[in-house]
Amino acid sequence: MQRRTFALVVLIVLVLPFASTAQMTYRLKGTVKDNDGKPVPGVSVRAEALTGFRGEQFVGQKEFATKTNDKGDWTILGLTSGVWAFEATGDDVVPQVVVLPINFTNRQPQGVTGNSFRWDLPLTVRRSTHAGLNAAAAAATEGRLADAITSVGLVAGEPDPDLLCSAGEVALLVRQHGLAVAIFEQILKQDSKHGCATRGRSSAALMHNDFDTAAKMLWRAIELVPREQRAALGAAVKDLQGIAGFKN
């Protein structure tokens, strides 16, 4: 009886650390600014787990939502390992969607107060006077899928790459992977170093579990996106090395 009790105690001691690690959650912080660099209060920030970290079915709380404060700051607590879509949406702005793999490569323990990442995730929404783009953004934000797709399709003929990239962000928001890829590829054919399109193409690849393309595009995007977003993309590349075996 004593031997059985001892064996049970040993088993519990061995298993508990792994169970604790599996349930560990992390805090992610960021800001939302507009395309003029001004903080935007009252913007909705949503995180959705698309899949598990290696493309398997996600297990756990799948969605988190918050709003930016008066300084445009936001915080989400409770993220676990997976491929996450981060969305910033609001009235009269064109949304941004960034998809990142999270496997806690770059994490920083915070003791009893929880755990947080070493990097923040700045997001940028666009203020636009383009009627078609604004119509697409409003339809997507309100969940009118057909209207959003139609409006994005009308914007897709525009020559301005920044305008096109914003349309691609709307396509990501309504999870139209193929449409987003077509838009981002159209931009990259004209300008292979377009930061928004490069990052957007990586997000579209992650939505489709194309980890190799995502890693390559993220690696290129690190040098092309605004400086404050580079740490997040760099952490994502490191995490993707564990999936795709990508080497720069």
Secondary structure, 3 states (H helix, E strand, C coil): CHHHHHHHHHHHHHHHHHHHHHCCCEEEEEEEEECCCCECCCCEEEEEEEECCCCCCCCCCCEEEEECCCCCEEEEEEECCEEEEEEEECCCCECEEEEEEECCCCEEECHHHCEEECCCCCEEEECCCCHHHHHHHHHHHCCCHHHHHHHHHHHCCCCCHHHHHHHHHHHHHCCCHHHHHHHHHHHHHHCCCCHHHHHHHHHHHHHCCCHHHHHHHHHHHCCCCCHHHHHHHHHHHHHHHHHHCCCC
